């Protein structure tokens, strides 16, 4: 499998970047360079947007069912690359191979399949009085995606936009760009019309900024930090362009006094440490009723000690590296400043690579930096509460509102879930649904991804009076 790529993808063809610089892609487990990709330029973005604009009328006029059939072919071509996807993400991100197969490869395939099925069975047009209500594609979409789930976040945007009839200019993260090339290979094989999907790798300050501020980009869909999302919103606002933002999170996992404590803690630790904690929905705040608090702390510390760090391709590894040296130092800074009782985190980690030991803090102040800021590493905070009202108060004491969990008797847990100001809540370990709406409240974002709600983000609504 070739890792270095020396082209960008415009108008249905691989072509050279207008610039000569490249971006090295590093293996965070070994600190070795895997390969290089072009460092795209603003001129490359201009060419990509022009290709997408030229392709838009034909793709928008293609019946949705036909677009769905093309997505079905894309799914087949991408599924044939599932092994390469898992391996590539294991190399450029450090996700343990078992998780890479199930999540980094499996989830985007499920999302793509969902949009292919949704498109071939479009919702009938609605009539309100003498008005026919129709849904039309927004236009050219700029998709700017993150490094932590590098194919899933791409597919969540691209497949919805394509199903809606939009054309796309994609900028993957410069830290994990290689897996996006596998998607483009599959799109090329599936016969996606030229210009419908274009790829320009590069940095945020160059390619990302050029996309966000481009006058011919009708919508920007971004996943990443709240700070960058704010900058993208400002750039798009200058031309009144639509934005969809999936940003940070600081999710609470509420364990009520009638919960199955052992299961709730075990699953909660696993959720917090998934992908080495580099997950925007991670339940990084574990809220436990005071009557079970000490036991929960012991259980969490024991669960954390079972997470072996190491080579992502070793079957015994449960926790891979962080994505970069900078991310490792950022996480180490949070740990050093924690000001709470550390009950796990002294385990040995490999000398080579950007590893951080699975870390658990107890007696965390709900107003502290550790409880308020997104760490994006394998760090769990445990906080006691007195009753359901107190738990809800702590859970909602955040500028974020992306996800969360509640454990307890079904009716009581559901009542608490309803009161949490967050875009998604899992009750008693409810599984992730790839066709349900996904998105956040407050500074966690604007808009929704996945399923029919995700499709509507890329559509305009028109009323035709008759």
C-alpha positions, 0 to 999 in steps of 0.5 A: 500500500503506497502511503505518499501521495503527490497529487490533488484531485480536481475535476475528476483527475489527479493533478499537480498542486500549484505549489511545490511544498509538501506535508510530512505525515507522521506515525505517532506510535514510532515518530517515523515519517510515513509519507508526504502529501501536497501542501495545497494552495489558495490557487488550488482551492480556486481551481477546486471550487471552479470544478465543483461549481461547473459540476453543480448544475448537472449533479443537482439536476440528477434525480436523487435516486440516481445519486443514491445509486452512485453512492451505493457504488461508492460504498461497494468500492470503499468497502473493498478497501476496509482493510486498507482503511483500518491499517492507514488510520492505525498508522497515521493516527495510532488507533489500535487495529481492532478499534480501527476496523470496527470504528474507523472503517466500520462506522463511515461505511455504515454512514455511507450505506445509510445515505445511499439508502436514504437517497434512493427512497426520497421523501415525497414532496409536501403540500401546504395549502396552495404551496408545493414545498421542495428541497434543493441543494445548497450548492458548492460545499467546503468540507473541512475535517479533523484528524481524530476520526479522519474517514468518518468525519469526511464521509458524514459530510461528503455523503450527505452533501452528495445525496442532497445534490451538492458538490464538494471541495474537501480538505482533510486534516494535515495530520491524517490526510492519507485515508481521505485518498482512499475515499477519492480512489473509491469515488474515482472507481465508482464513476462519480462525475468529474468535479462532484468531489474534489480533494485539496490537502493542506493546512488550515491557515492556507487551504482551510481559510481559502475554503471558508472565505471563498466567494463561490463556496455556498456552505462550509461544513467544519468539524474541529475546535471551537476556536477554529469554528468561530473563525470559520463562522466569521469568514462565512458571515462576510458573504452570508454563507451557511455554516454547519459546525461540530465542535468541542465537548465536555460530556458528563456521564451521570451514574445515579444511586440505583444504577448498575455501578460496575457496568456504568463505571466500566463502560464510562471508562471505556467511553472516555478512553476510546481513541486515546480520549481523542473523541469529541463525545467522550464522557470525560466527566464521570458524575457519581452519587455520593453514596457510591462515590468511593467504590466508583473511584476504586472501580475506575482506577482498576479499569484504567489500569487494564488499558495497555498502551503500545503498538497499535498493531499489537493485539494486546494494545488497548490504548494507542498514542496521541496524534502528535507531540504537540497534543501529548504536551497539551494533555500533559499540561492538563495533568500537571495543572489538575489540582485533584487527587490522581488515582491512576496514571502512573503506568509505564508507556513506551519511550518512543511515540506520543503516549500518555498513560490512562489517567483518572482524577477523583475529587475534581472541582466542577468549576476547575479547568480539568472539568471545564476544558476539553483535554482530548486525551485519556484523562477522566475526572470523577465528581460526586453529586448529592441528588438528581438536581445536583447531577443535572446542575453539574452536567449542565455547567459547561460551555459545551453540550455535545453528548452524555450518558445517564445510568439508573432505573429507566424512567428516572434515567430518562428524566435526567437525560431530558434535562441535560442540555446536550445534543445526544444522551445515551441511557444505560449504555444505549448504542450509537445510532449512525442514522440519528441526528448528531450535533451539539448545543451551546459552543459544541456547534450549529446544525446536525449530521447523519441521517435525514437531519444531516441531509437537510443541512445541505438543502434549501427549502422552497415554497412554490405557490400554485 
